């Protein structure tokens, strides 16, 4: 009986963290530098809405507008380091990395 209780306790120790982790939502940090009422800001909010809807709450998106987390030129590094999951940048922020993106073309 004692061995059975020890085996059950050991199993519970290993199973409980997995069950708790499986229920926690995945959190995505989405950083952008514009106001929420701009087209890019509205797009970020729509992404949040749809991601949370179609994953049934398994994914939670935190949108950080107006450079509240990072400035435009800092976002790419934040992505590379894993500090944010998504970022919306303009071509002007990539000028030092991609000089061919600079020019007379309108930013989209």
N, CA, C and O of each residue as an XYZ file, in Angstrom:
432
protein
N       0.824     -1.195      0.000
C       0.000      0.000      0.000
C       0.872      1.264      0.000
O       0.586      2.237     -0.698
N       1.918      1.219      0.786
C       2.800      2.384      0.887
C       3.488      2.672     -0.453
O       3.632      3.833     -0.835
N       3.916      1.618     -1.169
C       4.554      1.804     -2.470
C       3.570      2.415     -3.458
O       3.944      3.257     -4.275
N       2.309      1.990     -3.380
C       1.290      2.523     -4.281
C       1.091      4.016     -4.023
O       0.986      4.797     -4.968
N       1.039      4.412     -2.766
C       0.874      5.831     -2.423
C       2.068      6.653     -2.878
O       1.899      7.768     -3.370
N       3.275      6.117     -2.719
C       4.465      6.827     -3.182
C       4.462      6.964     -4.702
O       4.832      8.010     -5.234
N       4.048      5.917     -5.395
C       3.980      5.974     -6.855
C       2.938      6.993     -7.302
O       3.175      7.743     -8.249
N       1.803      7.028     -6.643
C       0.751      7.987     -6.988
C       1.215      9.416     -6.714
O       0.955     10.318     -7.510
N       1.897      9.621     -5.598
C       2.402     10.956     -5.266
C       3.455     11.399     -6.284
O       3.458     12.553     -6.712
N       4.340     10.493     -6.666
C       5.365     10.832     -7.657
C       4.723     11.172     -8.995
O       5.139     12.125     -9.654
N       3.717     10.407     -9.404
C       3.018     10.689    -10.661
C       2.340     12.049    -10.604
O       2.378     12.805    -11.575
N       1.725     12.362     -9.481
C       1.036     13.655     -9.333
C       2.024     14.812     -9.425
O       1.701     15.865     -9.975
N       3.210     14.622     -8.893
C       4.220     15.681     -8.940
C       4.608     15.989    -10.378
O       4.824     17.150    -10.728
N       4.696     14.959    -11.214
C       5.100     15.165    -12.601
C       3.944     15.566    -13.506
O       4.153     16.280    -14.486
N       2.742     15.127    -13.203
C       1.585     15.420    -14.054
C       0.995     16.798    -13.765
O       0.564     17.478    -14.696
N       0.962     17.222    -12.535
C       0.323     18.497    -12.158
C       0.914     19.693    -12.888
O       0.142     20.505    -13.397
N       2.241     19.859    -12.973
C       2.767     21.024    -13.704
C       2.407     21.008    -15.184
O       2.161     22.064    -15.767
N       2.373     19.836    -15.799
C       2.005     19.748    -17.217
C       0.556     20.168    -17.415
O       0.249     20.906    -18.351
N      -0.324     19.715    -16.558
C      -1.734     20.082    -16.669
C      -1.927     21.578    -16.454
O      -2.727     22.204    -17.149
N      -1.210     22.153    -15.507
C      -1.325     23.596    -15.257
C      -0.774     24.404    -16.417
O      -1.348     25.428    -16.788
N       0.338     23.955    -16.995
C       0.942     24.658    -18.118
C       0.059     24.593    -19.348
O      -0.033     25.567    -20.096
N      -0.580     23.480    -19.564
C      -1.419     23.308    -20.748
C      -2.599     24.282    -20.746
O      -3.117     24.610    -21.814
N      -3.026     24.743    -19.595
C      -4.164     25.643    -19.512
C      -3.769     27.115    -19.607
O      -4.622     27.959    -19.881
N      -2.524     27.431    -19.392
C      -2.083     28.822    -19.445
C      -2.036     29.280    -20.907
O      -1.513     28.564    -21.761
N      -2.579     30.471    -21.203
C      -2.548     30.932    -22.598
C      -1.142     31.333    -23.026
O      -0.305     31.704    -22.204
N      -0.908     31.251    -24.314
C       0.328     31.744    -24.901
C       0.166     33.255    -25.025
O      -0.840     33.721    -25.559
N       1.122     34.017    -24.550
C       1.034     35.473    -24.590
C       1.968     36.009    -25.671
O       3.173     35.756    -25.651
N       1.394     36.750    -26.609
C       2.170     37.404    -27.664
C       2.193     38.900    -27.407
O       1.144     39.511    -27.202
N       3.361     39.484    -27.415
C       3.495     40.943    -27.284
C       3.642     41.526    -28.678
O       4.544     41.148    -29.426
N       2.754     42.448    -29.025
C       2.726     43.067    -30.348
C       3.020     44.548    -30.157
O       2.220     45.281    -29.575
N       4.169     44.979    -30.649
C       4.605     46.357    -30.474
C       4.469     47.128    -31.779
O       4.815     46.623    -32.848
N       3.966     48.350    -31.686
C       3.994     49.247    -32.843
C       4.098     50.677    -32.364
O       3.927     50.962    -31.179
N       4.381     51.581    -33.300
C       4.743     52.946    -32.919
C       3.663     53.979    -33.208
O       3.882     55.174    -33.010
N       2.505     53.537    -33.670
C       1.460     54.487    -34.041
C       0.301     54.434    -33.051
O       0.231     53.548    -32.199
N      -0.596     55.392    -33.182
C      -1.768     55.453    -32.307
C      -2.750     54.336    -32.653
O      -2.787     53.874    -33.793
N      -3.541     53.904    -31.683
C      -4.507     52.840    -31.928
C      -5.566     53.180    -32.983
O      -6.124     52.276    -33.605
N      -5.847     54.462    -33.191
C      -6.904     54.836    -34.137
C      -6.399     55.027    -35.570
O      -7.150     55.498    -36.424
N      -5.146     54.673    -35.846
C      -4.598     54.743    -37.202
C      -4.837     53.403    -37.902
O      -5.172     52.423    -37.236
N      -4.674     53.334    -39.230
C      -4.854     52.050    -39.915
C      -3.971     50.931    -39.354
O      -4.444     49.809    -39.174
N      -2.706     51.219    -39.078
C      -1.836     50.189    -38.502
C      -2.273     49.808    -37.094
O      -2.227     48.636    -36.719
N      -2.690     50.784    -36.330
C      -3.169     50.507    -34.975
C      -4.437     49.664    -34.991
O      -4.583     48.731    -34.202
N      -5.348     50.000    -35.890
C      -6.582     49.218    -36.014
C      -6.280     47.798    -36.501
O      -6.928     46.839    -36.081
N      -5.290     47.676    -37.390
C      -4.887     46.346    -37.847
C      -4.331     45.494    -36.718
O      -4.614     44.299    -36.642
N      -3.550     46.095    -35.852
C      -3.000     45.370    -34.706
C      -4.118     44.915    -33.776
O      -4.106     43.789    -33.278
N      -5.080     45.799    -33.548
C      -6.213     45.436    -32.690
C      -7.063     44.335    -33.320
O      -7.572     43.463    -32.615
N      -7.219     44.371    -34.643
C      -7.974     43.321    -35.335
C      -7.233     41.991    -35.250
O      -7.852     40.945    -35.058
N      -5.897     42.030    -35.394
C      -5.099     40.819    -35.240
C      -5.322     40.221    -33.855
O      -5.521     39.014    -33.721
N      -5.288     41.060    -32.832
C      -5.526     40.601    -31.458
C      -6.889     39.931    -31.349
O      -7.010     38.831    -30.812
N      -7.904     40.599    -31.859
C      -9.269     40.072    -31.791
C      -9.366     38.693    -32.460
O      -9.902     37.751    -31.876
N      -8.848     38.587    -33.678
C      -8.967     37.336    -34.423
C      -8.103     36.223    -33.847
O      -8.529     35.068    -33.802
N      -6.894     36.558    -33.408
C      -6.013     35.539    -32.828
C      -6.644     34.943    -31.571
O      -6.609     33.729    -31.369
N      -7.208     35.783    -30.743
C      -7.829     35.290    -29.513
C      -9.113     34.522    -29.818
O      -9.420     33.532    -29.156
N      -9.861     34.981    -30.822
C     -11.110     34.310    -31.194
C     -10.849     32.918    -31.770
O     -11.440     31.936    -31.324
N      -9.959     32.839    -32.765
C      -9.750     31.582    -33.468
C      -8.888     30.580    -32.719
O      -8.778     29.431    -33.147
N      -8.279     30.979    -31.621
C      -7.551     30.024    -30.784
C      -8.334     29.704    -29.519
O      -7.836     29.032    -28.616
N      -9.566     30.196    -29.470
C     -10.433     29.962    -28.308
C      -9.768     30.370    -26.996
O      -9.892     29.682    -25.983
N      -9.068     31.489    -27.030
C      -8.438     32.006    -25.816
C      -7.115     31.357    -25.460
O      -6.523     31.696    -24.435
N      -6.635     30.431    -26.281
C      -5.349     29.788    -25.989
C      -4.183     30.726    -26.259
O      -3.079     30.524    -25.754
N      -4.442     31.757    -27.064
C      -3.444     32.785    -27.344
C      -4.002     34.119    -26.870
O      -5.138     34.471    -27.188
N      -3.208     34.853    -26.116
C      -3.578     36.187    -25.667
C      -2.595     37.160    -26.298
O      -1.382     36.988    -26.179
N      -3.114     38.179    -26.965
C      -2.257     39.164    -27.625
C      -2.307     40.467    -26.835
O      -3.382     41.017    -26.590
N      -1.150     40.947    -26.446
C      -1.030     42.242    -25.773
C      -0.488     43.235    -26.790
O       0.644     43.096    -27.255
N      -1.293     44.237    -27.139
C      -0.884     45.233    -28.128
C      -0.333     46.452    -27.395
O      -0.980     47.001    -26.503
N       0.860     46.861    -27.780
C       1.508     48.031    -27.199
C       1.663     49.078    -28.296
O       2.542     48.966    -29.150
N       0.818     50.083    -28.268
C       0.810     51.142    -29.285
C       1.686     52.318    -28.846
O       2.182     52.360    -27.720
N       1.862     53.264    -29.761
C       2.541     54.535    -29.456
C       3.937     54.378    -28.865
O       4.338     55.174    -28.016
N       4.673     53.378    -29.296
C       6.046     53.154    -28.802
C       6.105     52.957    -27.297
O       7.088     53.347    -26.666
N       5.077     52.360    -26.708
C       5.096     52.175    -25.254
C       6.130     51.148    -24.814
O       6.591     51.192    -23.674
N       6.503     50.222    -25.698
C       7.570     49.276    -25.357
C       8.892     49.659    -26.007
O       9.919     49.749    -25.333
N       8.865     49.884    -27.315
C      10.096     50.162    -28.057
C       9.856     51.232    -29.110
O       8.754     51.372    -29.639
N      10.899     51.973    -29.398
C      10.857     52.940    -30.500
C      10.970     52.169    -31.813
O      11.314     50.987    -31.825
N      10.677     52.850    -32.909
C      10.634     52.215    -34.223
C      11.913     51.453    -34.550
O      11.846     50.310    -35.000
N      13.059     52.055    -34.336
C      14.329     51.414    -34.691
C      14.763     50.353    -33.685
O      15.701     49.603    -33.956
N      14.110     50.274    -32.543
C      14.452     49.270    -31.527
C      13.631     47.989    -31.672
O      13.990     46.952    -31.114
N      12.539     48.062    -32.414
C      11.626     46.920    -32.483
C      12.246     45.677    -33.116
O      12.012     44.564    -32.644
N      13.026     45.849    -34.165
C      13.632     44.690    -34.813
C      14.564     43.954    -33.854
O      14.557     42.724    -33.801
N      15.349     44.688    -33.113
C      16.237     44.051    -32.133
C      15.415     43.345    -31.054
O      15.776     42.254    -30.613
N      14.320     43.960    -30.631
C      13.448     43.326    -29.638
C      12.877     42.014    -30.180
O      12.756     41.035    -29.444
N      12.529     41.999    -31.467
C      12.067     40.757    -32.099
C      13.168     39.705    -32.102
O      12.930     38.545    -31.766
N      14.364     40.112    -32.478
C      15.482     39.173    -32.549
C      15.816     38.588    -31.174
O      16.222     37.431    -31.069
N      15.646     39.379    -30.142
C      15.946     38.921    -28.784
C      14.786     38.179    -28.134
O      14.940     37.606    -27.056
N      13.619     38.186    -28.788
C      12.453     37.514    -28.231
C      11.697     38.336    -27.204
O      10.838     37.803    -26.501
N      11.995     39.614    -27.103
C      11.311     40.481    -26.140
C       9.883     40.792    -26.573
O       9.021     41.057    -25.736
N       9.634     40.759    -27.883
C       8.285     40.891    -28.426
C       8.076     39.779    -29.444
O       9.035     39.240    -29.997
N       6.819     39.443    -29.685
C       6.489     38.382    -30.630
C       6.184     38.923    -32.009
O       6.362     38.225    -33.008
N       5.726     40.164    -32.071
C       5.367     40.773    -33.347
C       5.599     42.271    -33.259
O       5.513     42.868    -32.186
N       5.897     42.872    -34.416
C       6.091     44.316    -34.485
C       5.658     44.791    -35.859
O       5.770     44.066    -36.847
N       5.171     45.997    -35.904
C       4.751     46.596    -37.155
C       5.652     47.791    -37.409
O       5.548     48.812    -36.729
N       6.531     47.663    -38.385
C       7.472     48.737    -38.675
C       7.256     49.278    -40.074
O       6.732     48.597    -40.955
N       7.666     50.503    -40.251
C       7.691     51.080    -41.585
C       9.053     50.854    -42.219
O      10.005     50.458    -41.546
N       9.137     51.108    -43.502
C      10.423     50.941    -44.179
C      11.465     51.912    -43.660
O      12.657     51.603    -43.688
N      11.055     53.065    -43.191
C      12.025     54.051    -42.718
C      12.829     53.524    -41.533
O      13.976     53.928    -41.343
N      12.254     52.639    -40.742
C      12.967     52.076    -39.597
C      14.027     51.076    -40.023
O      14.906     50.737    -39.231
N      13.961     50.604    -41.241
C      14.890     49.601    -41.737
C      16.025     50.203    -42.562
O      16.856     49.464    -43.090
N      16.076     51.524    -42.682
C      17.033     52.182    -43.553
C      18.475     51.801    -43.331
O      19.220     51.629    -44.296
N      18.896     51.663    -42.069
C      20.287     51.315    -41.816
C      20.574     49.850    -42.110
O      21.720     49.492    -42.382
N      19.568     49.006    -42.061
C      19.743     47.583    -42.352
C      19.509     47.256    -43.820
O      20.134     46.356    -44.379
N      18.598     48.003    -44.432
C      18.240     47.766    -45.826
C      18.208     49.099    -46.572
O      17.128     49.644    -46.796
N      19.357     49.630    -46.957
C      19.384     50.924    -47.653
C      18.555     50.922    -48.932
O      18.067     51.971    -49.352
N      18.389     49.746    -49.563
C      17.607     49.672    -50.795
C      16.117     49.916    -50.534
O      15.354     50.120    -51.478
N      15.702     49.897    -49.287
C      14.300     50.166    -48.963
C      14.026     51.659    -48.854
O      12.867     52.071    -48.803
N      15.060     52.465    -48.819
C      14.900     53.905    -48.740
C      14.616     54.456    -50.130
O      14.977     53.834    -51.129
N      13.997     55.575    -50.200
C      13.756     56.162    -51.512
C      12.473     56.961    -51.527
O      11.980     57.402    -50.488
N      11.947     57.139    -52.714
C      10.773     57.984    -52.901
C       9.468     57.250    -52.733
O       8.412     57.882    -52.734
N       9.498     55.928    -52.588
C       8.258     55.155    -52.494
C       7.509     55.507    -51.208
O       8.109     55.779    -50.168
N       6.185     55.492    -51.313
C       5.377     55.761    -50.127
C       5.463     54.570    -49.183
O       5.546     53.420    -49.614
N       5.442     54.863    -47.910
C       5.457     53.804    -46.914
C       4.053     53.222    -46.812
O       3.063     53.953    -46.786
N       3.984     51.892    -46.755
C       2.682     51.234    -46.626
C       2.575     50.498    -45.342
O       1.545     49.883    -45.066
